[in-house]
Amino acid sequence: MAQLVIDIGNSRTKIAVFEGRTFIVSEKIQKLDADKLQKYLSNSSITHSIISSVNDEIVDLEDQLRDKTHYVRFSASLNTGIINKYKSPSTLGLDRLAGVLGAKSLFPGKNCLVIDAGTCITYDAVDRNGVYEGGSISPGLHMRLKAMHSFTGRLPEIDFSDYKDWQGYDTVSAMLSGVVNGSIGEVKAFIETYSLKYPELQIILCGGDAIFFDTRLKNSIFAHALKTEPDLVLIGLNEVILQQ
């Protein structure tokens, strides 16, 4: 038995194949179409599949998957193996939920904090008993820079780049200093807060900017409990298949 896992986001799609919980192969593409999907489905060992999607325009893809596999569309209403106490589960971002499921799969019986550093930075914890209560959402690195330009009259629009000093010496470096040091300080503060509630906390970083934070936290007091897992959402989605 092999499982085909598909995560369709706003700007790109991630695809992975698992055998049980063993990660076989993955790729990132701009858009998944019927021809591309058929190449995966031509592998006769793929018997199960799942899609997590930010939009509903996947009917044709779903028809292909139903025809060839045992298919499930990911949602908060499925059996996920966790106790979801989020007050509005239908509005919970699917990537957030899948990340929590991935963390629980990788670190069973441990308190986990998932930090997904992408367009937004999200913080979600699941305790050692599989209870998920909620989390936090804040602007990501690039969004912070864009917001300063969009909501002021004179701050320029600049691309994100690494800035290692603690303060800026002109407008561009001051903006970068604020974004870099502000976001790092935020992440550290959230980790400290969650650590008070959840003893022996395991921290898992994922998302497009995960490496940025990994390199800046690896020398901190949290380094021993820190793991970067770029495929955490895919691992979580695969876990849903195994729970069905």
C-alpha positions, 0 to 999 in steps of 0.5 A: 500500500502506498499513499498519495498526499497532495497539499494545494496552497495559494501559490504552489502545490506539494505532492508526496508519496508514502508507504505507510509512514515511510516518506518515498518522494515529494515535489513542489509544483506551481499547479497540479493538472490532470496529466501530472496527476495521472503520472502518479496514479500510473503507479499501481502501488498507490491505493489511497490518496488525500487532498488538502486545498485552499480552494474548491476548484479540484472536482476533476482531480478528485474524480481521478483520485476516486476512480483509482484510489480510496480518496478522502478530502481533508477537513476538520470533520474527519477522524484525525486522532486528536481532541480538537477544542478550537471553537470554530473548527470549520475556520481553522486553517487546514495547514495548521491542523495538518501541522499539528497532526504531523507533530503528533505523529513524529513525537507521540506522547510529547507536548509539541509546538508547531511554528509555521513560518510562511506568509503568516507565522502561526503557533499551534500546540498539541499536548501529550494527550493529543489535545489541541486548544488553538494558537496564534497567527501573526504577519510573516517576514515579507508581509511585515515589510509590505505593510510598512510600505503600504500603510505609510507615506514614505517608507519604501517597498523593499525585498526581504534580506538578512540583516544581522545588526541589532539596529539600522543605520538608514531607512532600509536597514532600519526596516530590515532590523525591525522585521528581523529582530522583531520577528525573532523576539516574537518567536522566542517570546511565544516559545517561552510562554508555551514552555510555561504551560507545556513542560518538556516542549518539543518545537517543530519549525516548518514553512518557507522561512523555517530555516531563517528561524532555525539558524537564529534559534539553534544557539538559544536555550531552546536549541535542544528541543528544536527540529525543522521539518519542511514536510510536516504538513504532508506528514500530517495529511498522510497520518489522516489516511492511516487513521481512516 
